[in-house]
Structure formats: structure tokens, C-alpha cells
Amino acid sequence: MVSISHGDWLEAPKPAAADHLICAIGDVHGRADLLEALLESLAEDVSGPGVERVTNIFLGDLIDRGPSVKDTLGLAAGGLAMFCDGRVPVEDVLLLGNHDAWLKAALEDRLHVDELHVWQSNGAIETWHDFAVAAADRPDRIVDTLRRNMPEIVTEAVSRMVPMHQIGDWVFVHAGLDPRRSIDDQPEEVVTWIRDAFLEPRDGWPFDVIVVHGHTPEQPYESPTVKRHRINLDTGAVFTGVLSAIQIRNDRMRFVQAVG
């Protein structure tokens, strides 16, 4: 059974528009049960007074490791909009995680054999199982089976995954930004993989933005991490049973979690 908890509204480090509710969801990794409950709860909040538009951002790593990858991808393809029944305009943004990048490359027939082997050793088996892929098959047959068995709505959703999304002074990426580069020069490999240089920048934080990210669970794993320059929503759903989201509106923010 999945339960939902809402944290208190806190002062946000940067303001957002009063009529704009911004939501972001951390790494799901196949925990469709948690994601469905979380989306249902977030949908209840879009009807708050004064909310005229909603942006919901999936921070990447929808796939691999967890038990229900196919259902997770279906839920993300429908997005929060699917749960809101047109009560308010909802924009769903799917960010590319390092795991999702392997799937996207496979669906676009540009995944190299060595990358496929790395993917296989990093949790791909659960994803492949959900789409009737035999891990012992030849690499070309693995890719062909994935492409053939992927529902069209999921293929389309994966194709529109983007590396980064910015709303005012809030930047949303899967892994983080490289403080040694400009914001306009952040390659896909950086925003989907970076860790230490972003998490604890040696020479301070050069940007006037707050980054909301996932990718690297931090202790205590069941709670989002809030630092001066970043907010980490990866609470390790696949091993903690806690999937975290943030809601940002006006000058306030709060965390919403699905636990199960």
C-alpha cells in the first residue's frame, strides 16, 4: 500500500509566478506504483485557488532496476495532464536521465554495442524483461525487439525527452550542471552524469539559479537534499520505497512523497 505525505510550505530560494504551479518528480526507476499515487496526489493540488497553469517535470531515470518499467513509461507518457482532466493547462516535461539515454539511443537505432553492454550491467534487465527482450540475444536482436515491442505513445514520449528545462531562476536537469562551463554550454553527457563537481563545487557556485536534480541519492536517503545552489529529489525510490516531488509556487515550496 502506498501512502502520500505533504511537507510544510517553506520559503523558496527563488520566487516563481503566483499563478504558476511548478512540480518536479525525482528518479522513478520502474516504481510505477509510487508514481501513480504521486501523480494522483499532485493532480489534486492543481485546483488550488489562483493556479492558472502547471508545469510538471520528470527529472529522468524512469527506467531500469525497478519492477514495472513499462507501466512507468506509460504513466510518464500521459503525464500529470492525464490525471487533471483539463481542469487547468498542464505542460509535462520529460528530462533525459543517463538510463533513459540508453533507451532513447536504442529506439533511434544509434546505440553502440559497448553502450548496450554497459546498460545491461546497470539495471537494463528489468526494462528488457518488460518488453519481452531476451538478454542472451544478439545486440541487434535486443534493439530490434525493444523497438518492435515499445508502444507508440512511449516511443513518442522518449523521443521528446530533453536534457534541461529552465523556468526563470529554476533549472531542472537529471544530474546537475558543470560550474566550470556556462549554462548555455552543458553537453548531454554532463547534465545526465555529473556528480562531484556539481554536488560540491570547489570554487563556489557561479550561477544565479537553483538547480533541481536527481541522479545521486544522498543520506538520509529518504529525504530530499537542500543545499544553497541545488535541491536533490532522488530519494532512491527503487531501494527506499520513497519517491519524492517538489511543488513550487510564488515564494514557497514543499515536498510531496509517495511511500510504499
Residue pairs with C-beta under 8 A, 6 or more apart in sequence:
1 260
2 33
2 34
2 37
2 258
2 259
2 260
3 258
3 259
3 260
4 37
4 38
4 41
4 256
4 257
4 258
4 259
5 256
5 257
5 259
6 41
6 254
6 255
6 256
7 254
7 255
7 256
7 257
8 254
9 252
9 253
9 254
10 252
10 253
10 254
11 251
11 252
11 253
12 248
12 250
12 251
12 252
12 253
13 210
13 228
14 168
14 169
14 170
14 209
14 210
15 168
15 169
15 250
15 251
16 22
16 167
16 168
16 170
16 248
16 249
16 250
16 251
17 168
17 250
18 50
18 249
18 250
19 50
19 51
19 52
19 53
20 51
20 52
20 53
20 54
20 55
20 167
20 249
21 45
21 46
21 48
21 51
21 53
21 54
21 55
21 247
21 248
21 249
22 54
22 55
22 57
22 167
22 170
22 246
22 247
22 248
22 249
23 42
23 54
23 55
23 56
23 57
23 80
23 245
23 246
23 247
23 248
24 56
24 57
24 58
24 59
24 172
24 212
24 233
24 245
24 246
24 248
25 35
25 38
25 56
25 57
25 58
25 59
25 233
25 243
25 244
25 245
26 59
26 214
26 224
26 232
26 233
26 234
26 235
26 237
26 243
26 244
26 245
27 59
27 60
27 61
27 97
27 214
27 215
27 233
27 234
27 236
27 237
27 238
28 34
28 35
28 58
28 61
28 62
28 66
28 72
28 76
28 237
28 243
29 61
29 62
29 63
29 64
29 65
29 66
29 99
29 123
29 237
29 238
30 62
30 63
30 64
30 65
30 66
30 67
30 68
30 69
30 72
30 126
30 127
30 238
31 66
31 67
31 68
31 72
31 237
31 238
31 241
31 243
32 66
32 68
32 69
32 71
32 72
32 74
32 75
33 68
33 260
34 237
34 241
34 242
34 243
34 258
34 259
34 260
35 72
35 75
35 76
35 243
35 258
36 71
36 75
37 258
37 260
38 243
38 245
38 256
38 257
38 258
39 75
39 79
39 80
39 82
39 83
40 83
41 256
41 258
42 56
42 80
42 83
42 245
42 247
42 256
43 80
43 83
43 84
45 247
45 256
46 54
46 80
46 84
46 87
46 88
46 90
47 87
47 88
51 88
51 249
52 88
52 89
53 88
53 89
53 90
53 91
54 80
54 84
54 88
54 89
54 90
54 91
55 90
55 91
55 93
55 167
56 79
56 80
56 81
56 90
56 91
56 92
56 93
57 92
57 93
57 95
57 165
57 172
57 212
58 76
58 79
58 92
58 93
58 94
58 95
59 95
59 97
59 172
59 173
59 174
59 212
59 213
59 214
59 233
59 234
60 94
60 95
60 96
60 97
60 98
60 99
60 100
60 161
60 174
60 192
60 214
60 215
61 97
61 98
61 99
61 100
61 174
61 214
61 215
61 234
62 69
62 72
62 73
62 76
62 94
62 97
62 99
62 100
63 69
63 72
63 73
63 99
63 100
63 103
63 127
64 99
64 119
64 122
64 123
64 124
64 126
64 127
65 123
65 126
65 238
66 72
66 126
66 237
66 238
67 126
68 130
69 126
69 127
69 130
70 130
70 131
70 154
73 154
73 157
73 158
74 151
74 153
74 154
75 82
76 92
76 94
76 157
77 153
77 154
77 156
77 157
78 153
79 90
79 92
79 94
80 90
80 92
81 90
81 91
81 92
84 90
93 162
93 165
93 172
94 157
94 158
94 160
94 161
94 162
95 161
95 162
95 163
95 164
95 165
95 172
95 173
95 174
96 104
96 161
96 162
96 163
96 174
96 188
96 191
96 192
97 174
97 175
97 192
97 214
97 215
98 174
98 175
98 192
98 193
98 215
99 119
99 122
99 123
100 158
100 161
101 188
101 192
102 111
102 115
102 116
102 118
102 119
102 124
103 127
103 146
103 158
104 158
104 159
104 161
105 111
105 115
106 116
106 142
106 143
106 146
106 147
107 146
107 147
107 150
107 155
107 158
107 159
108 159
109 143
109 147
111 119
111 143
113 139
116 139
116 142
116 143
120 135
124 135
125 135
128 134
128 135
128 142
128 146
131 145
131 146
131 149
131 150
132 145
132 149
133 142
133 145
133 146
133 149
134 141
134 142
134 145
135 142
137 145
147 155
150 158
163 173
163 174
163 186
163 188
163 191
163 192
164 171
164 172
164 173
164 186
164 191
165 171
165 172
165 173
166 172
166 209
169 208
169 209
169 210
170 209
170 210
170 212
170 248
171 177
171 183
171 207
171 209
171 210
171 211
171 212
172 211
172 212
172 213
173 186
173 191
173 192
173 211
173 212
173 213
174 191
174 192
174 213
174 214
174 215
175 190
175 191
175 192
175 193
175 194
175 195
175 198
175 213
175 214
175 215
175 216
176 190
176 191
176 194
176 195
176 198
176 199
176 211
176 213
176 215
176 230
177 183
177 186
177 190
177 191
177 194
177 198
177 207
177 211
178 186
178 190
178 194
178 197
178 198
179 197
179 198
179 201
179 203
179 204
179 205
179 206
179 207
180 197
181 190
183 207
183 209
192 215
193 215
195 215
195 216
198 211
198 213
198 230
199 216
199 218
199 230
201 229
205 228
205 229
207 229
210 229
210 230
210 231
211 229
211 230
211 231
212 230
212 231
212 233
212 246
213 230
213 231
213 232
213 233
213 234
214 232
214 233
214 234
215 234
216 232
216 234
217 232
217 234
217 235
217 236
217 240
218 225
218 232
218 234
221 235
221 236
221 239
221 240
221 242
222 235
222 236
222 240
222 242
223 235
223 244
224 231
224 232
224 233
224 235
224 244
224 246
224 255
225 231
225 232
226 232
231 246
233 244
233 245
233 246
234 244
235 242
235 243
235 244
235 257
236 242
237 243
237 244
241 259
241 260
242 257
242 258
242 259
243 257
243 258
243 259
244 255
244 256
244 257
245 255
245 256
245 257
246 253
246 254
246 255
246 256
247 253
247 254
247 255
247 256
